Amino acid sequence: MDAHQETFETWNKLASLYQDKFMELHLYDETYDAFCQLVTTPNAKILDIACGPGNISRYLLNKRPDFRLTGIDTAENMVALARKNNPSAEFAVMDMREIGTFSETFDGIICGFGLPYLSEADAAKLFSDAHRLLNDKGVVYISFVDGAPAQSGFKADNEGNRIYFWFHRLDTILQQLNDAGFELQKTFEVPYKTNETETNTDIHTILIAQKKTTA
């Protein structure tokens, strides 16, 4: 079993636990608000990549009920929860590395912590695919943990469930976005407490960029 498959199977297994932990988390609300403000098209079509149980989708739809939202996730159990939590949206089981197969276009693409499960090459392809899928002035939102790629590897919980976690350098991501045809609009650094019983925190980096207009 490769690292991707094991990671996806772990998320499928832990879908309900993930929902319990993140469905009511408001740590990133300011960043979602910024995304909504930059998507100025009425009745905008939004793609939520690695949607999980639909926590981000639900926030976006509460903020912008006019959004026509589609979400994808590789874990079937995550998609089932997302459908239940967002009955007005459309959800499908899909690997985020395959968004290039979409024939429709969107006004905004949001990928909340999908990047930690993509290699550097897969991240570059995601941005290229996102650029093609976005309409003029379309907005892309991504979040990740800034760190040396050499630190990437499997992380396991107390029960041995493992995910492969990729770190990405901020300067590399910025260059990849620029190469794909995006212009940075907003940057956020959000402290995230890794364990409620400890004082250690990670810094979660959120970037919001817009498709460059052509002359």
KAQUI-V556248 format. One record per backbone hydrogen bond with DSSP energy under -0.5 kcal/mol. CO is the residue of the C=O (numbers start at 1). NH is the residue of the N-H. E is the energy in kcal/mol with one decimal. If there is no record, write none. Layout:
BEGIN
{{CO/NH/E} {CO/NH/E}}
END
This chain:
BEGIN
{{2/6/-2.3} {3/7/-2.2} {4/8/-2.7} {5/9/-2.3} {6/10/-2.1} {7/11/-2.3} {8/12/-2.0} {9/13/-2.0} {10/14/-2.1} {12/15/-0.8} {14/18/-2.6} {15/19/-2.3} {16/20/-2.2} {17/21/-1.7} {18/22/-2.5} {19/23/-2.2} {22/25/-1.3} {26/29/-1.2} {28/31/-0.7} {28/32/-1.9} {29/33/-2.5} {30/34/-1.8} {31/35/-1.8} {32/36/-2.5} {33/37/-2.2} {34/38/-1.6} {35/39/-1.5} {38/40/-1.3} {41/44/-1.0} {44/46/-0.5} {44/68/-3.2} {45/107/-3.1} {45/108/-1.5} {46/48/-0.5} {46/70/-2.8} {47/49/-0.8} {47/110/-2.8} {48/51/-0.6} {48/72/-2.5} {49/112/-0.6} {51/54/-1.9} {51/55/-0.5} {54/58/-2.3} {55/59/-1.6} {56/60/-2.8} {57/61/-2.6} {58/62/-1.9} {59/63/-2.1} {60/64/-3.5} {64/67/-2.2} {67/69/-0.8} {68/46/-2.3} {69/90/-2.3} {70/48/-3.1} {71/92/-2.0} {72/50/-0.7} {72/51/-2.7} {73/94/-1.5} {74/76/-0.6} {75/79/-2.0} {76/80/-2.2} {77/81/-1.8} {78/82/-2.6} {79/83/-2.4} {80/84/-1.6} {81/85/-2.5} {82/86/-1.5} {86/89/-1.8} {90/71/-2.9} {92/73/-1.5} {92/94/-0.7} {95/98/-2.4} {96/99/-1.0} {98/101/-2.0} {99/102/-2.0} {106/135/-3.1} {107/139/-1.8} {108/47/-2.3} {109/141/-2.4} {110/49/-2.8} {111/113/-1.0} {111/114/-0.5} {111/143/-1.1} {114/117/-1.9} {115/118/-2.3} {116/166/-3.8} {119/123/-2.4} {120/124/-2.0} {121/125/-1.9} {122/126/-2.2} {123/127/-2.1} {124/128/-1.9} {125/129/-2.9} {126/130/-2.7} {127/131/-2.2} {128/132/-1.7} {129/133/-1.9} {130/134/-1.4} {133/106/-2.8} {135/138/-2.2} {138/211/-3.0} {139/109/-2.9} {140/209/-2.6} {141/111/-2.5} {142/207/-2.6} {143/115/-0.7} {144/146/-0.6} {144/205/-2.7} {145/168/-1.6} {148/151/-2.4} {149/152/-1.8} {153/165/-2.8} {155/163/-2.5} {157/160/-1.8} {161/157/-1.8} {163/155/-3.1} {163/165/-0.6} {164/166/-0.5} {165/153/-1.8} {168/147/-1.3} {169/173/-2.3} {170/174/-2.7} {171/175/-1.8} {172/176/-2.5} {173/177/-2.7} {174/178/-2.2} {175/179/-2.8} {176/180/-1.9} {177/181/-0.8} {177/182/-2.4} {178/181/-1.0} {181/212/-2.7} {183/210/-2.7} {186/208/-2.5} {188/206/-2.5} {189/191/-0.6} {190/204/-3.0} {192/194/-0.6} {192/202/-3.0} {195/198/-1.9} {200/194/-1.5} {200/195/-0.6} {202/192/-3.3} {202/204/-0.6} {203/146/-0.6} {203/205/-0.6} {204/190/-3.0} {205/144/-2.2} {206/188/-2.6} {207/142/-2.5} {208/185/-3.0} {208/186/-2.2} {209/140/-3.0} {210/183/-2.8}}
END
